[in-house]
């Protein structure tokens, strides 16, 4: 078994003129975007949330296709869907984003002898905000807010699926060294940014119910732009040129704003902060997320996708025997 060198896959994607899509830097707050892509060849499934997914897939190369949309205003929303298929590959992805909510899915089915076919989706929202606290205007502080995550991941054979989330202030990713950052029960990996991820691979299933807390360095009473973005990608763990083993992976995630969690001033947590935004949204409050029963049904559906793939894999192995 061999891992495809990243540079080779990148060359496949970069052949042709790159296309531009939406990103956290291209949307005007309040607003956001949603993108969905699929490819018959890729450089892997690590895509930084908030970046231009379309440019990274580069549909102009002929190896991929994408759909992307943006929205503006407190009541706006954007949706994107994409299907990439061939006789041996079936990719589908979907994304929907609005202020305070990101819903993403990605499914991939392909033999392991192909060079990383992939489905991915991404999106998020941004807002201009002024956070203040009586008696402390002009002081340096850290604003804390939560995001609640609910999802399900299922894989078969050599499949891999990952959901990721991060946050930005003034178009710059937040650093993990800021006091108050808490990545909840997300996967352990090394990074100096406030990023969280939930993955499953090689025939494992996973239901995700988690919450994380972002920490934004601010000056009380001064406005700033902040945003939350996520991606979901499903594909292969590795490339095995001599193997025709059928793989599958599916991920479905809902990322919902969980409300303000106060401000830190010199290590002391204060409540009673005021949050003023041009959208008029009350960001002190959480965005409603689906009931647990709804996510249990969703998880069962995604697990079913993996079960079907495993049955197909078993049948193929039996025929070879």
N, C-alpha and C positions, 0 to 999 in steps of 0.2 A: 504494500500500500504506500502511496506517495502523496504528500501534500503539494498542491499546485503552488508554485512560487508566486507571491503576490505581484511581482513585476510583470509576469507573463499575462496574468489575468487582467491587470491594469492596461496593458497594451491592447488587449482585445476590446476593452471598453473605450479606449481613447482613440481608436481608429475612426477617423471622420471628425467633423466639426462638432464641438460640444454644444449642447442646447442648454439654455438657462431656464430654470423654473423658479418657484417661490422659496423664500428662506426667511429666517427671523430678521435678517437685515433688510429685506425688501418690503416688508409689510409696515403700514402706518398704524400706530396704536390710536384707539383700540381696534384690534384686528388680528388676523392670523391666516393660516393656510393649511391645506391638506394635500398630500401627494401620495400616489400609489404607483409602483413600478414592478416590472418583471423582466428577467433576463435569462438567456440560455447560457451565458457565461458571466462570471463576476469575479471580483477580487476578495470575496468573503462577505460576512454578514455584520461587520462592525461599522455602523453608520452613526455618526455623531448627530443627535437630535438637534434640530434647528437649522442645519445646513441644507443646501440645495440638493435634494435627492435626485432630481432630474439630471442635473449636471454630472452627478456621480455615476448614474447609469448610462447617460449619453445615448439616447435613442437614435441619434443620427448615425451611429456606428452600424446600425442594422442588427445589433445583438440584443436590443432591449426595446421596451415600449413603456410609456408613462402617461399618467393623467395627473394634472395639478390644478388647484383652484385656490383663490384667496377670498377673504371676506373683510369687511370693515363695519364698525359700529357695534354697539352693545348687543343688538339683537341679530347680528349677522352670523352666518355659518358657511362653511365650505365643505364639500364632499368630493372625493375622487375614487375611482375604481379602475382596475386594470387587470386584464387577462393576457397571459403569454402562454401559448400552447404549441406543441408540435407532436408528431407521432409518439415521442417518448417523454415529453415534458408537459406538465400541467401546473402552471403558476397562476395564482389569483391573489389580489390584494385590494384592500379598501381602507379608506380613511374618512373620518368626519371630525371637524373641529369647530368649536365655538368658544366664546369667552368662558373660561373655567372648566372646559371639558374637552377631552381628546379620546376618540374611539378608533382603534386600529385593529386590523386583522391582516394575516398573511399566511398563505398555504402553498406548499410546494410538494410535487411528486415527480420523481425522476430516477433513472438508474444511476448507480454510483460511478459508472465509467464516463460520465460527462463532467466537464470542468466547471463545477459549481453553478448550476442553474439556481435561480433565486427569485423570491417574491419579497417585496418590502413595502412598507407604508410609513408615513410620518406626517407630523403637523403639530400645531399648537397655537398659542395666543400670546399677545403682548398688550401691555397697558401702561399708560403714564400715571404715576402715583405720587402723592405727597403724604408721608406719614409724619404725624406729630404727636406730642405728648405734653400736656399742660405743665408749664414750669420747666421744660427741658428743650424748648426750641433752640436750634443752632448747635446742639450737642451731637457728637458722633454716637451712633448707636447701631444695632443690628436688628433689622426687622425679621421676624420669624413667621413663616406660613407653612401649612401642611398640604400635601397632596395624597389622596387616597387611591390605592391601586387595587383593581380587581381583574382577574384574568385567568386564563387556562392555556396550557401548552401541552402538546402531545407530539411524540416523535416515534418513528419506526426505523429499525436497522441503522443506517448511517445518517439519519436526519438530525437537524439542529434548528432550534427556534429560540429567539431572544427578544425580549421587550426591554427598552431603555428609556430613561427620562433624565433631563437636566434642566437648568434654569439659567437665565441671563439677566444682567443689569447693564443697561446702556450698550447692548449688543456684544457684551463680553461675558463669557461663561463664568459663573461663580466659582471661587476657589474653595477647596475643601478645608483649608486652614481657618476659615471664618468661624468663630465660636457659635455654637448652636446647631450646626449642620448635623443631621442624623439620618443615616441611610436605611433605617429600619431593619427589616429582615431580608434585604436584597443580597445578591451574590457578592462574595468577597473578591475584589480585584484592585490592583494598584493604580491610583490616579490622583492627581493633585486638583481635580475639579469636583464639583458637586454633581456627580453622576451616580445613577443606580441602574441595575440590570437584573433581570430574572430569566434564566435560561433552562432548557431541558434538551437532552440529546440521547442518541443511540437507544431508542426504544423506551424512554422514560416518559411518564406523564407528570404534570404538575398543575395544581390549582393555586393561584396566587391571591392572597388577601393581605394587603400590607398598607403601611402609611409611612411616608418619609417627611422630614422637616427641612426645608430650605432656609438658609440664613443669608440675608442681603445686607451688606454694609451700607449705611446711609448717614445723612445728616438730617436730623429732625427738622421738618419745616421746609426742606428743599425737595423739589420734584425730581423724579428719575423715571426711566422706562425699564420695566421688568417683563420677563416672559417665561413661559413654561412650554417645553417641547418634548416630544417622544417619538420613538420609532419602534416598529416591530418588523423582524426579518426572519424568514424561514428558508432553509436550504440544506446543504450537505455539510457534514463534519469534515470529510476528507475526500480526495479524489483517488479512486482505485481503477486504473485503466483496464485491468484484466477482469474486473467484476461487473456483472450485469445485475447485481442485487438491486431490487427496487427499494427506494427509500421514500419516506414522506415526513413532513413536518408541518405543524399548524400552530399558530399563536393568535390569541384574541384577547385584547386588553382594553380596559377602560381606566383612564386617568382623570380623576375629578378633584378640583380645588377643594381643600379641606378646611379653609378658614384661616384667619390670622391667629397667631399663637403668641402675640405680645412683642415687646422690644427689649433687647438687652442693652443696658447702659453700664459700662465698666463692670460687666459680669453679673449685674443684678437684673432679674426679669421683672418688667413692669407690664401691667395690663391697663386697659382704659385708653389705648391709643386711638387716634382718629386717622381714618384713611379716606383721602379725597381723590377721586379719579374723574376725568372728563366723561367717561362712559355713564356715570351715575350708578354703577354697580356697587352694592355694599359688600366690599371685599372682606369685611369682618366675618362674614358668614360663609359656610361651606356650600358648594354646588351639590345638589342631590345626585346620588349614584344609584344604579339598579339595586333592587332588593337581593339579598343573598340567594333566595330561591331562583331568581332569574339567572344568576351567575352559575348556580349548580346545574341548571339545564344547559347553559352554554358550554360548561366544562364537559358535560356528558356528550354533547354533540361533537366537540373537538376530539375527545377521546375516541369517539366512534370512527372519525376519519383515520386515526392511527390504526384502529383495529382492522379496518378494511384493508389498509395497506399491508398489515402483517399477514392477513389471510392470503392476499395475493402473493406475498413473498413465500409463504409456506407452500402454496400450490406450485409456484415456479420451482422451488427446491425439490418438491416431490417429483415433478416431471423430469428434472435433470437426473434424479436418482433412478 
